[in-house]
Amino acid sequence: MIGDWVSHVMSDTDAFFTPPPTTDYTLQSAPDGDLLTFPSALVTPHDANNTVYCRYFPARDLDGRRPSRTNRMSDATDRTWTDRT
C-alpha cells in the first residue's frame, strides 16, 4: 500500500511538491515572530494535521527596524519572483 503511494508520488514529483496557490491564510502579530497559518495542501483524515503553522520574521532595514505590517504585506504580494532576487 505505501509502495503504491510512493510510486504514484514519484511518477510526478512536480505535482506533489508544487501545491496549488492559496489566498486562505492569516497573519497574526506576535512579539516572538508573526504567526502565519494556511491550509495544508496534503489533506489527512486528522483535522489537527491539515493546517500549517509558521513563524514569520521579516528582514530588518539598515537601521535595524522592522517595516510596518502594512508595508510588509503589500511588498510581499506586489513583487514578482524575479523582483525578489
Summary of the structure (lengths in Angstrom):
residues: 85
radius of gyration: 17.2
end to end distance: 41.8
largest distance: 55.3
contacts: 137
relative contact order: 0.11
helix: 38%
strand: 18%
